[in-house]
Amino acid sequence: MTIVTTSRKPVPELRSLAKDFAFAAGCRYVIRGKMGLADINSLDSAHFIFSLHKGRTLSLELFSGGGLDTLFIITGFRTAVREGPRMGIQVNDLSIYERLKPYIPVKLSEAGEDSCVFDGTRSRRYLLSLKIHEA
């Protein structure tokens, strides 16, 4: 089962985002604490880490097979009140969909301006703008 965690000292908003993403994806959320990447990799070779990229931009890192597979930069992030049933995780970008599909249940959607939408706990809907960072 894929796990979700954060950087070592996350701000509260980042921790909430990671927990709710894990909830929406049906993944296990792990409190990072003092665990290094090798420790996280020993729990599961496929994992997501939410962190601050270069100290200022939110990012979502997908690790697989012991190394970084994909770095998603979160260029926009907002929440709204969810009305109606939960919808799981939906993305409207085919390349993002193809990167996430092997690890979590995700649906490809053509609606909306945000590239990733998911429902968390406490009637919260997350609307993220994701971009794949190409090194």
N, CA, C and O atoms as CSV, one atom per row, in Angstrom:
chain,resi,resn,atom,element,x,y,z
A,1,MET,N,N,0.839,-1.180,0.000
A,1,MET,CA,C,0.000,0.000,0.000
A,1,MET,C,C,0.890,1.252,0.000
A,1,MET,O,O,1.828,1.351,0.790
A,2,THR,N,N,0.597,2.175,-0.863
A,2,THR,CA,C,1.337,3.425,-0.959
A,2,THR,C,C,1.127,4.241,0.307
A,2,THR,O,O,0.033,4.242,0.872
A,3,ILE,N,N,2.175,4.942,0.759
A,3,ILE,CA,C,2.048,5.779,1.948
A,3,ILE,C,C,2.216,7.249,1.570
A,3,ILE,O,O,2.775,7.583,0.525
A,4,VAL,N,N,1.719,8.108,2.443
A,4,VAL,CA,C,1.813,9.558,2.280
A,4,VAL,C,C,2.420,10.119,3.549
A,4,VAL,O,O,2.047,9.713,4.649
A,5,THR,N,N,3.357,11.051,3.406
A,5,THR,CA,C,3.965,11.709,4.552
A,5,THR,C,C,4.321,13.138,4.157
A,5,THR,O,O,3.958,13.603,3.077
A,6,THR,N,N,5.028,13.820,5.035
A,6,THR,CA,C,5.416,15.207,4.797
A,6,THR,C,C,6.915,15.362,5.015
A,6,THR,O,O,7.617,14.407,5.347
A,7,SER,N,N,7.378,16.573,4.822
A,7,SER,CA,C,8.755,16.892,5.197
A,7,SER,C,C,8.855,16.767,6.715
A,7,SER,O,O,7.844,16.578,7.392
A,8,ARG,N,N,10.052,16.870,7.242
A,8,ARG,CA,C,10.247,16.607,8.679
A,8,ARG,C,C,9.545,17.586,9.601
A,8,ARG,O,O,9.002,17.171,10.625
A,9,LYS,N,N,9.536,18.857,9.279
A,9,LYS,CA,C,8.889,19.856,10.136
A,9,LYS,C,C,7.858,20.632,9.320
A,9,LYS,O,O,8.083,21.789,8.962
A,10,PRO,N,N,6.719,19.985,9.028
A,10,PRO,CA,C,5.736,20.641,8.158
A,10,PRO,C,C,4.930,21.708,8.897
A,10,PRO,O,O,4.720,21.624,10.107
A,11,VAL,N,N,4.489,22.698,8.154
A,11,VAL,CA,C,3.540,23.662,8.703
A,11,VAL,C,C,2.197,22.945,8.816
A,11,VAL,O,O,1.962,21.979,8.090
A,12,PRO,N,N,1.316,23.388,9.700
A,12,PRO,CA,C,0.038,22.681,9.904
A,12,PRO,C,C,-0.781,22.498,8.633
A,12,PRO,O,O,-1.405,21.451,8.459
A,13,GLU,N,N,-0.798,23.488,7.737
A,13,GLU,CA,C,-1.570,23.378,6.497
A,13,GLU,C,C,-1.040,22.246,5.613
A,13,GLU,O,O,-1.817,21.546,4.964
A,14,LEU,N,N,0.265,22.071,5.591
A,14,LEU,CA,C,0.881,21.011,4.798
A,14,LEU,C,C,0.528,19.640,5.376
A,14,LEU,O,O,0.251,18.699,4.633
A,15,ARG,N,N,0.539,19.536,6.688
A,15,ARG,CA,C,0.177,18.280,7.349
A,15,ARG,C,C,-1.284,17.922,7.059
A,15,ARG,O,O,-1.592,16.765,6.773
A,16,SER,N,N,-2.176,18.902,7.131
A,16,SER,CA,C,-3.595,18.656,6.828
A,16,SER,C,C,-3.780,18.238,5.378
A,16,SER,O,O,-4.550,17.322,5.087
A,17,LEU,N,N,-3.079,18.904,4.465
A,17,LEU,CA,C,-3.146,18.554,3.048
A,17,LEU,C,C,-2.707,17.108,2.830
A,17,LEU,O,O,-3.373,16.359,2.116
A,18,ALA,N,N,-1.606,16.718,3.432
A,18,ALA,CA,C,-1.090,15.352,3.277
A,18,ALA,C,C,-2.047,14.319,3.863
A,18,ALA,O,O,-2.292,13.282,3.246
A,19,LYS,N,N,-2.586,14.590,5.040
A,19,LYS,CA,C,-3.524,13.653,5.663
A,19,LYS,C,C,-4.777,13.479,4.813
A,19,LYS,O,O,-5.262,12.362,4.631
A,20,ASP,N,N,-5.297,14.586,4.296
A,20,ASP,CA,C,-6.512,14.496,3.492
A,20,ASP,C,C,-6.249,13.855,2.134
A,20,ASP,O,O,-7.120,13.165,1.603
A,21,PHE,N,N,-5.067,14.069,1.560
A,21,PHE,CA,C,-4.709,13.388,0.314
A,21,PHE,C,C,-4.638,11.879,0.554
A,21,PHE,O,O,-5.130,11.093,-0.256
A,22,ALA,N,N,-4.025,11.482,1.666
A,22,ALA,CA,C,-3.956,10.052,2.002
A,22,ALA,C,C,-5.355,9.468,2.175
A,22,ALA,O,O,-5.634,8.360,1.716
A,23,PHE,N,N,-6.223,10.210,2.832
A,23,PHE,CA,C,-7.606,9.775,3.021
A,23,PHE,C,C,-8.297,9.575,1.672
A,23,PHE,O,O,-8.927,8.542,1.445
A,24,ALA,N,N,-8.182,10.559,0.778
A,24,ALA,CA,C,-8.839,10.493,-0.531
A,24,ALA,C,C,-8.273,9.370,-1.395
A,24,ALA,O,O,-8.998,8.756,-2.178
A,25,ALA,N,N,-6.979,9.104,-1.251
A,25,ALA,CA,C,-6.321,8.077,-2.069
A,25,ALA,C,C,-6.433,6.680,-1.464
A,25,ALA,O,O,-6.066,5.695,-2.104
A,26,GLY,N,N,-6.935,6.593,-0.242
A,26,GLY,CA,C,-7.011,5.291,0.420
A,26,GLY,C,C,-5.644,4.784,0.844
A,26,GLY,O,O,-5.425,3.578,0.959
A,27,CYS,N,N,-4.721,5.719,1.077
A,27,CYS,CA,C,-3.351,5.380,1.478
A,27,CYS,C,C,-3.181,5.549,2.983
A,27,CYS,O,O,-4.031,6.129,3.659
A,28,ARG,N,N,-2.090,5.042,3.480
A,28,ARG,CA,C,-1.756,5.211,4.891
A,28,ARG,C,C,-0.952,6.484,5.054
A,28,ARG,O,O,0.006,6.708,4.314
A,29,TYR,N,N,-1.327,7.326,6.015
A,29,TYR,CA,C,-0.570,8.525,6.344
A,29,TYR,C,C,0.408,8.170,7.456
A,29,TYR,O,O,0.021,7.561,8.453
A,30,VAL,N,N,1.663,8.545,7.290
A,30,VAL,CA,C,2.697,8.253,8.280
A,30,VAL,C,C,3.283,9.569,8.772
A,30,VAL,O,O,3.689,10.415,7.975
A,31,ILE,N,N,3.326,9.733,10.088
A,31,ILE,CA,C,3.983,10.907,10.664
A,31,ILE,C,C,5.474,10.728,10.466
A,31,ILE,O,O,6.043,9.725,10.896
A,32,ARG,N,N,6.110,11.686,9.824
A,32,ARG,CA,C,7.524,11.554,9.442
A,32,ARG,C,C,8.462,11.585,10.638
A,32,ARG,O,O,9.330,10.722,10.766
A,33,GLY,N,N,8.298,12.554,11.503
A,33,GLY,CA,C,9.199,12.661,12.653
A,33,GLY,C,C,10.640,12.744,12.210
A,33,GLY,O,O,10.987,13.587,11.383
A,34,LYS,N,N,11.479,11.889,12.741
A,34,LYS,CA,C,12.911,11.897,12.412
A,34,LYS,C,C,13.284,10.859,11.360
A,34,LYS,O,O,14.466,10.603,11.131
A,35,MET,N,N,12.279,10.260,10.716
A,35,MET,CA,C,12.572,9.241,9.707
A,35,MET,C,C,13.236,9.856,8.487
A,35,MET,O,O,12.806,10.894,7.982
A,36,GLY,N,N,14.283,9.203,8.025
A,36,GLY,CA,C,14.936,9.601,6.793
A,36,GLY,C,C,14.265,8.930,5.608
A,36,GLY,O,O,13.348,8.127,5.782
A,37,LEU,N,N,14.716,9.255,4.405
A,37,LEU,CA,C,14.125,8.662,3.207
A,37,LEU,C,C,14.293,7.147,3.171
A,37,LEU,O,O,13.406,6.436,2.699
A,38,ALA,N,N,15.425,6.650,3.667
A,38,ALA,CA,C,15.639,5.199,3.693
A,38,ALA,C,C,14.619,4.513,4.603
A,38,ALA,O,O,14.144,3.421,4.292
A,39,ASP,N,N,14.286,5.149,5.722
A,39,ASP,CA,C,13.284,4.590,6.637
A,39,ASP,C,C,11.905,4.551,5.986
A,39,ASP,O,O,11.174,3.569,6.116
A,40,ILE,N,N,11.560,5.623,5.289
A,40,ILE,CA,C,10.269,5.681,4.610
A,40,ILE,C,C,10.231,4.632,3.499
A,40,ILE,O,O,9.226,3.943,3.324
A,41,ASN,N,N,11.320,4.516,2.758
A,41,ASN,CA,C,11.403,3.543,1.674
A,41,ASN,C,C,11.274,2.112,2.198
A,41,ASN,O,O,10.747,1.241,1.505
A,42,SER,N,N,11.753,1.870,3.416
A,42,SER,CA,C,11.635,0.528,3.984
A,42,SER,C,C,10.182,0.183,4.335
A,42,SER,O,O,9.823,-0.994,4.384
A,43,LEU,N,N,9.349,1.198,4.578
A,43,LEU,CA,C,7.931,0.957,4.839
A,43,LEU,C,C,7.195,0.608,3.554
A,43,LEU,O,O,6.348,-0.285,3.532
A,44,ASP,N,N,7.531,1.326,2.479
A,44,ASP,CA,C,6.921,1.083,1.173
A,44,ASP,C,C,7.761,1.791,0.123
A,44,ASP,O,O,8.099,2.963,0.286
A,45,SER,N,N,8.097,1.102,-0.936
A,45,SER,CA,C,8.955,1.713,-1.959
A,45,SER,C,C,8.214,2.766,-2.777
A,45,SER,O,O,8.847,3.579,-3.450
A,46,ALA,N,N,6.884,2.762,-2.730
A,46,ALA,CA,C,6.094,3.796,-3.399
A,46,ALA,C,C,5.493,4.697,-2.330
A,46,ALA,O,O,4.705,4.247,-1.498
A,47,HIS,N,N,5.866,5.965,-2.357
A,47,HIS,CA,C,5.328,6.892,-1.369
A,47,HIS,C,C,5.323,8.321,-1.905
A,47,HIS,O,O,6.074,8.679,-2.811
A,48,PHE,N,N,4.441,9.119,-1.304
A,48,PHE,CA,C,4.300,10.529,-1.633
A,48,PHE,C,C,4.795,11.349,-0.449
A,48,PHE,O,O,4.521,11.015,0.704
A,49,ILE,N,N,5.529,12.428,-0.738
A,49,ILE,CA,C,5.989,13.335,0.306
A,49,ILE,C,C,5.568,14.752,-0.070
A,49,ILE,O,O,5.956,15.267,-1.119
A,50,PHE,N,N,4.773,15.376,0.791
A,50,PHE,CA,C,4.419,16.777,0.627
A,50,PHE,C,C,5.453,17.614,1.355
A,50,PHE,O,O,5.782,17.330,2.507
A,51,SER,N,N,5.968,18.641,0.697
A,51,SER,CA,C,6.985,19.478,1.333
A,51,SER,C,C,7.015,20.856,0.692
A,51,SER,O,O,6.272,21.149,-0.245
A,52,LEU,N,N,7.891,21.688,1.225
A,52,LEU,CA,C,8.161,22.986,0.620
A,52,LEU,C,C,9.354,22.802,-0.302
A,52,LEU,O,O,10.438,22.440,0.156
A,53,HIS,N,N,9.171,23.043,-1.589
A,53,HIS,CA,C,10.237,22.891,-2.580
A,53,HIS,C,C,11.096,24.148,-2.564
A,53,HIS,O,O,10.604,25.254,-2.791
A,54,LYS,N,N,12.374,23.968,-2.296
A,54,LYS,CA,C,13.319,25.087,-2.214
A,54,LYS,C,C,12.855,26.150,-1.221
A,54,LYS,O,O,13.108,27.342,-1.399
A,55,GLY,N,N,12.169,25.692,-0.173
A,55,GLY,CA,C,11.804,26.557,0.934
A,55,GLY,C,C,10.650,27.508,0.722
A,55,GLY,O,O,10.316,28.263,1.634
A,56,ARG,N,N,10.021,27.505,-0.453
A,56,ARG,CA,C,8.966,28.494,-0.659
A,56,ARG,C,C,7.749,27.994,-1.435
A,56,ARG,O,O,6.666,28.560,-1.283
A,57,THR,N,N,7.882,26.980,-2.241
A,57,THR,CA,C,6.777,26.486,-3.063
A,57,THR,C,C,6.378,25.101,-2.592
A,57,THR,O,O,7.235,24.255,-2.338
A,58,LEU,N,N,5.073,24.866,-2.473
A,58,LEU,CA,C,4.606,23.536,-2.092
A,58,LEU,C,C,4.880,22.544,-3.211
A,58,LEU,O,O,4.767,22.867,-4.393
A,59,SER,N,N,5.242,21.332,-2.815
A,59,SER,CA,C,5.490,20.294,-3.808
A,59,SER,C,C,4.964,18.958,-3.311
A,59,SER,O,O,4.757,18.743,-2.117
A,60,LEU,N,N,4.757,18.076,-4.267
A,60,LEU,CA,C,4.366,16.694,-4.010
A,60,LEU,C,C,5.373,15.829,-4.748
A,60,LEU,O,O,5.461,15.870,-5.975
A,61,GLU,N,N,6.131,15.045,-3.989
A,61,GLU,CA,C,7.150,14.181,-4.584
A,61,GLU,C,C,6.642,12.745,-4.568
A,61,GLU,O,O,6.159,12.254,-3.548
A,62,LEU,N,N,6.756,12.088,-5.704
A,62,LEU,CA,C,6.388,10.684,-5.828
A,62,LEU,C,C,7.671,9.877,-5.928
A,62,LEU,O,O,8.448,10.037,-6.869
A,63,PHE,N,N,7.883,9.006,-4.945
A,63,PHE,CA,C,9.046,8.132,-4.937
A,63,PHE,C,C,8.595,6.725,-5.296
A,63,PHE,O,O,7.538,6.266,-4.863
A,64,SER,N,N,9.410,6.049,-6.093
A,64,SER,CA,C,9.111,4.683,-6.492
A,64,SER,C,C,10.420,3.956,-6.749
A,64,SER,O,O,11.337,4.514,-7.351
A,65,GLY,N,N,10.507,2.729,-6.300
A,65,GLY,CA,C,11.699,1.923,-6.550
A,65,GLY,C,C,12.961,2.494,-5.925
A,65,GLY,O,O,14.056,2.284,-6.447
A,66,GLY,N,N,12.828,3.205,-4.825
A,66,GLY,CA,C,13.992,3.722,-4.117
A,66,GLY,C,C,14.469,5.100,-4.545
A,66,GLY,O,O,15.436,5.613,-3.981
A,67,GLY,N,N,13.819,5.711,-5.524
A,67,GLY,CA,C,14.247,7.033,-5.975
A,67,GLY,C,C,13.070,7.910,-6.356
A,67,GLY,O,O,11.929,7.454,-6.432
A,68,LEU,N,N,13.371,9.175,-6.593
A,68,LEU,CA,C,12.352,10.134,-6.986
A,68,LEU,C,C,11.862,9.798,-8.385
A,68,LEU,O,O,12.650,9.735,-9.328
A,69,ASP,N,N,10.562,9.582,-8.515
A,69,ASP,CA,C,9.948,9.280,-9.808
A,69,ASP,C,C,9.456,10.563,-10.467
A,69,ASP,O,O,9.782,10.838,-11.622
A,70,THR,N,N,8.666,11.353,-9.727
A,70,THR,CA,C,8.087,12.570,-10.275
A,70,THR,C,C,8.000,13.640,-9.196
A,70,THR,O,O,7.637,13.366,-8.052
A,71,LEU,N,N,8.338,14.857,-9.584
A,71,LEU,CA,C,8.174,16.014,-8.703
A,71,LEU,C,C,7.061,16.870,-9.276
A,71,LEU,O,O,7.162,17.377,-10.393
A,72,PHE,N,N,5.997,17.027,-8.496
A,72,PHE,CA,C,4.884,17.883,-8.874
A,72,PHE,C,C,5.018,19.182,-8.083
A,72,PHE,O,O,5.140,19.151,-6.859
A,73,ILE,N,N,4.995,20.308,-8.764
A,73,ILE,CA,C,4.991,21.605,-8.105
A,73,ILE,C,C,3.534,22.026,-7.959
A,73,ILE,O,O,2.768,21.976,-8.921
A,74,ILE,N,N,3.158,22.438,-6.761
A,74,ILE,CA,C,1.793,22.892,-6.503
A,74,ILE,C,C,1.787,24.407,-6.684
A,74,ILE,O,O,2.199,25.151,-5.793
A,75,THR,N,N,1.317,24.855,-7.843
A,75,THR,CA,C,1.344,26.280,-8.167
A,75,THR,C,C,0.130,27.027,-7.636
A,75,THR,O,O,0.135,28.256,-7.569
A,76,GLY,N,N,-0.898,26.300,-7.263
A,76,GLY,CA,C,-2.092,26.892,-6.684
A,76,GLY,C,C,-2.742,25.910,-5.736
A,76,GLY,O,O,-2.745,24.703,-5.981
A,77,PHE,N,N,-3.300,26.436,-4.639
A,77,PHE,CA,C,-3.854,25.570,-3.604
A,77,PHE,C,C,-4.964,26.327,-2.897
A,77,PHE,O,O,-4.745,27.410,-2.354
A,78,ARG,N,N,-6.151,25.751,-2.908
A,78,ARG,CA,C,-7.248,26.349,-2.167
A,78,ARG,C,C,-8.205,25.246,-1.720
A,78,ARG,O,O,-8.173,24.127,-2.232
A,79,THR,N,N,-9.038,25.580,-0.771
A,79,THR,CA,C,-10.029,24.628,-0.284
A,79,THR,C,C,-11.420,25.232,-0.432
A,79,THR,O,O,-11.582,26.451,-0.502
A,80,ALA,N,N,-12.396,24.376,-0.476
A,80,ALA,CA,C,-13.791,24.782,-0.535
A,80,ALA,C,C,-14.597,23.798,0.298
A,80,ALA,O,O,-14.105,22.727,0.654
A,81,VAL,N,N,-15.816,24.156,0.603
A,81,VAL,CA,C,-16.696,23.256,1.331
A,81,VAL,C,C,-17.282,22.265,0.331
A,81,VAL,O,O,-17.834,22.651,-0.699
A,82,ARG,N,N,-17.151,20.980,0.655
A,82,ARG,CA,C,-17.695,19.935,-0.215
A,82,ARG,C,C,-19.193,19.842,-0.002
A,82,ARG,O,O,-19.673,19.776,1.130
A,83,GLU,N,N,-19.916,19.839,-1.094
A,83,GLU,CA,C,-21.357,19.622,-1.040
A,83,GLU,C,C,-21.651,18.376,-1.850
A,83,GLU,O,O,-21.227,18.264,-3.000
A,84,GLY,N,N,-22.356,17.462,-1.271
A,84,GLY,CA,C,-22.656,16.215,-1.958
A,84,GLY,C,C,-21.679,15.130,-1.569
A,84,GLY,O,O,-20.895,15.293,-0.634
A,85,PRO,N,N,-21.726,14.003,-2.297
A,85,PRO,CA,C,-20.871,12.859,-1.942
A,85,PRO,C,C,-19.403,13.104,-2.302
A,85,PRO,O,O,-19.078,13.964,-3.122
A,86,ARG,N,N,-18.530,12.322,-1.663
A,86,ARG,CA,C,-17.090,12.400,-1.981
A,86,ARG,C,C,-16.861,11.921,-3.402
A,86,ARG,O,O,-17.575,11.053,-3.902
A,87,MET,N,N,-15.856,12.498,-4.044
A,87,MET,CA,C,-15.600,12.158,-5.438
A,87,MET,C,C,-14.257,11.493,-5.671
A,87,MET,O,O,-13.932,11.194,-6.821
A,88,GLY,N,N,-13.469,11.249,-4.654
A,88,GLY,CA,C,-12.152,10.656,-4.850
A,88,GLY,C,C,-11.183,11.688,-5.402
A,88,GLY,O,O,-11.361,12.886,-5.182
A,89,ILE,N,N,-10.166,11.240,-6.112
A,89,ILE,CA,C,-9.167,12.142,-6.686
A,89,ILE,C,C,-9.402,12.220,-8.189
A,89,ILE,O,O,-9.474,11.199,-8.873
A,90,GLN,N,N,-9.520,13.441,-8.689
A,90,GLN,CA,C,-9.715,13.658,-10.122
A,90,GLN,C,C,-8.649,14.613,-10.635
A,90,GLN,O,O,-8.329,15.608,-9.984
A,91,VAL,N,N,-8.107,14.309,-11.795
A,91,VAL,CA,C,-7.138,15.192,-12.448
A,91,VAL,C,C,-7.609,15.451,-13.872
A,91,VAL,O,O,-8.285,14.612,-14.468
A,92,ASN,N,N,-7.253,16.613,-14.421
A,92,ASN,CA,C,-7.686,16.923,-15.777
A,92,ASN,C,C,-6.518,17.015,-16.760
A,92,ASN,O,O,-6.666,17.537,-17.865
A,93,ASP,N,N,-5.366,16.505,-16.350
A,93,ASP,CA,C,-4.170,16.513,-17.200
A,93,ASP,C,C,-3.742,15.059,-17.409
A,93,ASP,O,O,-3.475,14.341,-16.445
A,94,LEU,N,N,-3.680,14.638,-18.655
A,94,LEU,CA,C,-3.364,13.238,-18.965
A,94,LEU,C,C,-1.992,12.823,-18.445
A,94,LEU,O,O,-1.841,11.705,-17.952
A,95,SER,N,N,-0.989,13.693,-18.540
A,95,SER,CA,C,0.353,13.322,-18.077
A,95,SER,C,C,0.387,13.144,-16.557
A,95,SER,O,O,1.078,12.256,-16.059
A,96,ILE,N,N,-0.345,13.972,-15.818
A,96,ILE,CA,C,-0.428,13.801,-14.362
A,96,ILE,C,C,-1.179,12.509,-14.041
A,96,ILE,O,O,-0.766,11.749,-13.165
A,97,TYR,N,N,-2.263,12.266,-14.740
A,97,TYR,CA,C,-3.044,11.043,-14.557
A,97,TYR,C,C,-2.170,9.803,-14.749
A,97,TYR,O,O,-2.204,8.880,-13.936
A,98,GLU,N,N,-1.388,9.788,-15.828
A,98,GLU,CA,C,-0.543,8.627,-16.113
A,98,GLU,C,C,0.534,8.420,-15.063
A,98,GLU,O,O,0.927,7.282,-14.806
A,99,ARG,N,N,1.018,9.486,-14.452
A,99,ARG,CA,C,2.045,9.349,-13.399
A,99,ARG,C,C,1.440,8.832,-12.097
A,99,ARG,O,O,2.089,8.077,-11.373
A,100,LEU,N,N,0.198,9.233,-11.790
A,100,LEU,CA,C,-0.429,8.844,-10.524
A,100,LEU,C,C,-1.128,7.482,-10.578
A,100,LEU,O,O,-1.161,6.764,-9.579
A,101,LYS,N,N,-1.678,7.130,-11.719
A,101,LYS,CA,C,-2.520,5.938,-11.864
A,101,LYS,C,C,-1.907,4.644,-11.337
A,101,LYS,O,O,-2.637,3.856,-10.736
A,102,PRO,N,N,-0.607,4.372,-11.524
A,102,PRO,CA,C,-0.071,3.105,-10.998
A,102,PRO,C,C,-0.033,3.024,-9.467
A,102,PRO,O,O,0.151,1.941,-8.912
A,103,TYR,N,N,-0.204,4.152,-8.788
A,103,TYR,CA,C,0.003,4.167,-7.335
A,103,TYR,C,C,-1.252,4.427,-6.518
A,103,TYR,O,O,-1.364,3.947,-5.390
A,104,ILE,N,N,-2.203,5.183,-7.073
A,104,ILE,CA,C,-3.414,5.523,-6.333
A,104,ILE,C,C,-4.611,5.488,-7.280
A,104,ILE,O,O,-4.450,5.633,-8.492
A,105,PRO,N,N,-5.817,5.294,-6.726
A,105,PRO,CA,C,-7.001,5.370,-7.579
A,105,PRO,C,C,-7.260,6.830,-7.971
A,105,PRO,O,O,-7.454,7.686,-7.108
A,106,VAL,N,N,-7.262,7.095,-9.243
A,106,VAL,CA,C,-7.439,8.462,-9.745
A,106,VAL,C,C,-8.303,8.406,-10.997
A,106,VAL,O,O,-8.236,7.448,-11.767
A,107,LYS,N,N,-9.111,9.438,-11.191
A,107,LYS,CA,C,-9.983,9.515,-12.360
A,107,LYS,C,C,-9.528,10.670,-13.238
A,107,LYS,O,O,-9.083,11.704,-12.740
A,108,LEU,N,N,-9.642,10.487,-14.541
A,108,LEU,CA,C,-9.341,11.544,-15.487
A,108,LEU,C,C,-10.627,12.310,-15.765
A,108,LEU,O,O,-11.644,11.721,-16.134
A,109,SER,N,N,-10.575,13.617,-15.587
A,109,SER,CA,C,-11.735,14.475,-15.758
A,109,SER,C,C,-11.405,15.564,-16.762
A,109,SER,O,O,-10.250,15.968,-16.890
A,110,GLU,N,N,-12.397,16.030,-17.457
A,110,GLU,CA,C,-12.178,17.126,-18.388
A,110,GLU,C,C,-12.724,18.427,-17.845
A,110,GLU,O,O,-12.607,19.467,-18.493
A,111,ALA,N,N,-13.315,18.385,-16.671
A,111,ALA,CA,C,-13.940,19.571,-16.098
A,111,ALA,C,C,-13.000,20.293,-15.139
A,111,ALA,O,O,-12.098,19.690,-14.557
A,112,GLY,N,N,-13.224,21.573,-14.990
A,112,GLY,CA,C,-12.523,22.355,-13.983
A,112,GLY,C,C,-11.222,22.948,-14.449
A,112,GLY,O,O,-10.587,22.462,-15.385
A,113,GLU,N,N,-10.839,24.012,-13.774
A,113,GLU,CA,C,-9.586,24.691,-14.098
A,113,GLU,C,C,-8.421,24.170,-13.268
A,113,GLU,O,O,-7.262,24.346,-13.645
A,114,ASP,N,N,-8.720,23.531,-12.142
A,114,ASP,CA,C,-7.670,23.002,-11.281
A,114,ASP,C,C,-7.276,21.616,-11.771
A,114,ASP,O,O,-8.134,20.814,-12.139
A,115,SER,N,N,-5.971,21.335,-11.774
A,115,SER,CA,C,-5.513,20.070,-12.348
A,115,SER,C,C,-5.695,18.878,-11.425
A,115,SER,O,O,-5.611,17.739,-11.883
A,116,CYS,N,N,-5.945,19.102,-10.129
A,116,CYS,CA,C,-6.168,17.998,-9.193
A,116,CYS,C,C,-7.199,18.437,-8.161
A,116,CYS,O,O,-7.031,19.454,-7.488
A,117,VAL,N,N,-8.259,17.660,-8.048
A,117,VAL,CA,C,-9.326,17.949,-7.096
A,117,VAL,C,C,-9.597,16.684,-6.298
A,117,VAL,O,O,-9.738,15.602,-6.866
A,118,PHE,N,N,-9.669,16.823,-4.972
A,118,PHE,CA,C,-10.004,15.667,-4.138
A,118,PHE,C,C,-10.708,16.127,-2.878
A,118,PHE,O,O,-10.609,17.283,-2.467
A,119,ASP,N,N,-11.418,15.189,-2.279
A,119,ASP,CA,C,-12.176,15.469,-1.067
A,119,ASP,C,C,-11.484,14.875,0.133
A,119,ASP,O,O,-11.110,13.703,0.147
A,120,GLY,N,N,-11.322,15.705,1.134
A,120,GLY,CA,C,-10.710,15.269,2.380
A,120,GLY,C,C,-11.774,15.033,3.435
A,120,GLY,O,O,-12.952,14.841,3.136
A,121,THR,N,N,-11.330,15.054,4.652
A,121,THR,CA,C,-12.237,14.868,5.784
A,121,THR,C,C,-12.916,16.197,6.106
A,121,THR,O,O,-12.564,17.236,5.548
A,122,ARG,N,N,-13.871,16.152,6.989
A,122,ARG,CA,C,-14.574,17.342,7.472
A,122,ARG,C,C,-15.142,18.205,6.336
A,122,ARG,O,O,-15.041,19.432,6.374
A,123,SER,N,N,-15.732,17.564,5.336
A,123,SER,CA,C,-16.404,18.253,4.225
A,123,SER,C,C,-15.511,19.256,3.499
A,123,SER,O,O,-15.978,20.306,3.058
A,124,ARG,N,N,-14.238,18.932,3.379
A,124,ARG,CA,C,-13.299,19.820,2.700
A,124,ARG,C,C,-12.970,19.293,1.314
A,124,ARG,O,O,-12.697,18.106,1.142
A,125,ARG,N,N,-12.998,20.173,0.335
A,125,ARG,CA,C,-12.589,19.846,-1.033
A,125,ARG,C,C,-11.326,20.648,-1.333
A,125,ARG,O,O,-11.280,21.860,-1.122
A,126,TYR,N,N,-10.305,19.952,-1.827
A,126,TYR,CA,C,-9.030,20.581,-2.176
A,126,TYR,C,C,-8.970,20.778,-3.684
A,126,TYR,O,O,-9.315,19.879,-4.450
A,127,LEU,N,N,-8.533,21.952,-4.102
A,127,LEU,CA,C,-8.373,22.275,-5.509
A,127,LEU,C,C,-6.920,22.695,-5.708
A,127,LEU,O,O,-6.508,23.768,-5.267
A,128,LEU,N,N,-6.159,21.850,-6.370
A,128,LEU,CA,C,-4.731,22.084,-6.560
A,128,LEU,C,C,-4.419,22.307,-8.032
A,128,LEU,O,O,-5.017,21.688,-8.912
A,129,SER,N,N,-3.488,23.188,-8.277
A,129,SER,CA,C,-2.924,23.334,-9.622
A,129,SER,C,C,-1.553,22.692,-9.575
A,129,SER,O,O,-0.653,23.196,-8.903
A,130,LEU,N,N,-1.385,21.583,-10.284
A,130,LEU,CA,C,-0.138,20.828,-10.289
A,130,LEU,C,C,0.576,20.996,-11.626
A,130,LEU,O,O,-0.056,21.098,-12.677
A,131,LYS,N,N,1.895,21.023,-11.563
A,131,LYS,CA,C,2.719,20.993,-12.758
A,131,LYS,C,C,3.836,19.996,-12.528
A,131,LYS,O,O,4.429,19.953,-11.450
A,132,ILE,N,N,4.120,19.203,-13.532
A,132,ILE,CA,C,5.231,18.264,-13.423
A,132,ILE,C,C,6.515,19.048,-13.628
A,132,ILE,O,O,6.678,19.746,-14.628
A,133,HIS,N,N,7.419,18.926,-12.675
A,133,HIS,CA,C,8.701,19.637,-12.762
A,133,HIS,C,C,9.657,18.805,-13.586
A,133,HIS,O,O,10.000,17.686,-13.204
A,134,GLU,N,N,10.079,19.329,-14.687
A,134,GLU,CA,C,11.056,18.645,-15.537
A,134,GLU,C,C,12.426,19.226,-15.246
A,134,GLU,O,O,12.651,20.423,-15.425
A,135,ALA,N,N,13.338,18.383,-14.798
A,135,ALA,CA,C,14.682,18.852,-14.423
A,135,ALA,C,C,15.523,19.189,-15.627
A,135,ALA,O,O,16.675,19.596,-15.481
